[in-house]
Amino acid sequence: MEIVCRAGVQVTGEGAREVHDDIIVEDRVRLFLNDEPLTTLVASADRLDDLGVGFVISEGLVDAVDAVEVEGNDVRITAPARRDVELATESSGGSCALCEPKRVGSSITVTAETIRAVTASIESEVWRKTGAVHCSVLFCDGEFVTRACDVGRHNTVDKVVGYAALRGLDRSTCILGCTGRQPAGMVAKAANAGIPIVVSRAASTDRGILTAERAGLTLVCFSRGERFTIYTHPERVSDIFEELEKARA
């Protein structure tokens, strides 16, 4: 991930001074599916193989990938493609597939301690330097697997999904941790990838929660320190669910 130094004038209540800040580089990445132009993403130009593979899987365009090649900022993916979906651009700049997300099938359960461990791992050194990137992490079978940063929150999810797909990891045993808010398009990415639990430090939207409910996905938001809110399928957070059941009895 490329960072450059840029000059500026910092103004505070005590006056103004010249500063030099670390600034993240924003690029354009072109994706091709089976040699056909697919979309252009605003992204940080690292881990482009993970980004491309994760994008086509998490958007529900393909179930698996045969090959991926990176040429500069062009990513070429070969895969058996579904024909019943098309892409639209969201207001936040991400692309989303116009299809009903897949339903998640997983018997995984976790504890509140696991949720807090995922949350604690989300912050990155690049964020501390620039304050200009989002971050996603992936835990599989209770173990940290990978962390991805990018100027786009959608891209961070694609990168960790692509990482898992290219290495043959069982995504039904995984937890996705994110810095970004969780509208329907973000939740659908995790569902299409077969990830059963999403933990975000930010908020969701009404459609994000509805999408998680319909997809059978456990959506946890406002996860900060000891606090978090479970919006859907709380039964996967076993100790909290047992506590709720006892309180209801």
N, C-alpha and C positions, 0 to 999 in steps of 0.2 A: 504494500500500500504506500503510495507516494505522498510525501509531505514536503511542502515548500515553506520558506520563510518570507513573510511579507511585512512591510513597514506600515505603521498606523500611528494615530494620535489618540492616546487614552485620556479620557476626561473623567475626573472624579470631583468630589466635593472640595478637594484640596487643590484643584487646578488641572493643567494639561501637561502631558509629557509624551515624548516619542517612544514607541515600543516596537519590537519585532516579534511577531507571533508565528507559531507553527500553524499552517493552514493546510487542510486536506485537499488533494487534487481531485477534481470531478471530471470524469470521462464519459464518453458515449461508447456503448458496446452493442454490436450488431449480432443478433442471433439468427441462424439459419437452421431450418428443420428439413432434412432430406433434400438439401440444396435449394430450398425455397426460402426467400426472406420471411422471417417470422415477426420480429419486433426489434426495436432499438431501446436499450435501457440506459438511463442515467445511473452510472455506477462508479465504484472505485475499481480500477483495472488490476485486480489481483484475484487469484484463484478462479480464473474465468472458466475453466473446465467444470469446476463445482457449480459455478453460477448457472451455466447453460443447462447442465443436466438437471440441477435442482429446479430450474424454472419450468422446464417442460413437464416434469413429474408433478410438481406442486400446483401447477395450473391445470392438471388433469388432462393434458394433451397426449401423454403417453403413459404406459404402465412401466416400461423398462427401456433402457437405452442400449443400442448395439455398439456405438462408437461416438467419440467426441474428439474434435480437432480444434486447436486454437491457432489462429494466424493473426498476429497483432491484436487488434481489438475485435476481430471477427471470430465467432464461435460457431462451428458447424457440427450439428448433431445428427446422427443417423439412428432412426428408431421407427418401429411400427406405430404410426400415428392414428389417433381417433379422428373420425370425420364429422362427429356430431357437435363440435365445439368451435367457437370463434373467440377472438380476443377483443376486449374493449379497454380503453384507457381510463383509469380512475382519476379523480380530482387531485389526488396526492402524487400523481405522476407514474404510478405503477400500472402494469397491465394485468387484467384479470380475465379468466376464461368465463364465457357466458354459459355455464352449465351447473347443474346441481352437484355440489361436492360429494365425494364418496363417503360412505358411512364407515367409521372406524371400528374395527374388530380387534379387541385386546382385552385380556384378563388382568393386565398389570394393576397393581395397587402400590401406593407409596405412603409415606408418613409426612406429617407437617415438617419434620426435620429435613426431609428430602427436598421439599418445596423451598425451604430457607437456604439450603445448600446450593440449589440451582440459582436462586436469586443472587446469592453472594458471588457467584462466578461470572455474572454477566458483564460487570464493568471491565474495561480494557485500558491498557496503557495508551493506545491511540486516542481514546476518548479523553483521558486525563490530559494529554498534550494539546488536543485541538478543540474539544467540546463539540465537534461537528459530525460525528458519526453515530450510527446506531450499531447495536451489537446483538447477536444471537448466539446461544450455546446449545449444545446437544449432549444429553446424558443418555447412555444406553445401559441397561441392566444395572442401574445405579452408579455407573462410573462416568466421569467426564470424558467426552470423546473429542469435541472440537469447538472452537470459538471463531466466529467470523464477524468482521467489521465492514461497514460500507456507508456511503453517503445516503443510501436508500434503505429503509427498514425492510421492504420486501426482499431486497437483494440479500440481506443477511440470512433470511430464512432459506432462500434458494441455495445459498452457498453451503449451509450445514446439511440440508437435504441432499444436495448433490454429492457432498463428501461421503455421506452414509451410503448412497446408492452405488457409487463407484467402488466402494469397498465391501459391498454385499452385507451390510449390517441389517439386522432385523429391526425395522423402524417401529414395529408394534410394541417393542420393549423400551422405547425412547421417550424422553421428556424434552420439549423445546422451551428454552428460556429466551425472552426477548426484552429489549428496552422499549420497543414501539407499542403504540396503542393497537387495539385489536378490533378493527371493523370486520365486516363479513369477508372481504377479500383476503385478509391476513389469516383469519381462522380457516377459511377454505383451503389455503395452502397446506396447512398442517394436516387437515383431514384427508386431502388428496394424497399426501405423502404417507398416510397411515400412521401418523403420530397421535397417540391417544391423550396426551396431556400437554397443555400450553400454559406456561407461567410468564406473566408480563409484569414489569414494574409500572406500566401505565394502565390506562383505562380501556374499556371496551365500548362498543356502541350497542344499541338495541338489536340491530341486525347481526352484529358479531355474536352476541349471546344466543340469538335465535338459531344462527347457523351452527354454533357449537352444540346446542341442544339436539337439533335434528341429526347432526352427524355423529352423535354419540361420543363427543369429545369433552374432556374435562377442562374447563377454562378457568384459570386462576389469574386475577388481576390485582393491581395496587399492592404488589408484593414488595414490601420494603421493610427491612429489619425483621421484627417479630410478626408484623401484620400482613395479612393477605385476605382476599375475598374470593370464595369459590362460587362461580355463577351457575355452572352446569355440572351434572354428574359427579356430585361430591362423594359418591360411594368409592371412588378410586383413591381418595385420601382416607385411608382406613381408620386411623385413630380419631380423626375429626368426625368422621361419619358415625363411628361407634359412640362418641360423646354426644352427638346430636340425637341418636336413637335412644340413648338412656334418658336424656332430658325430656324426650317426647313421651316416654313410657309412664 
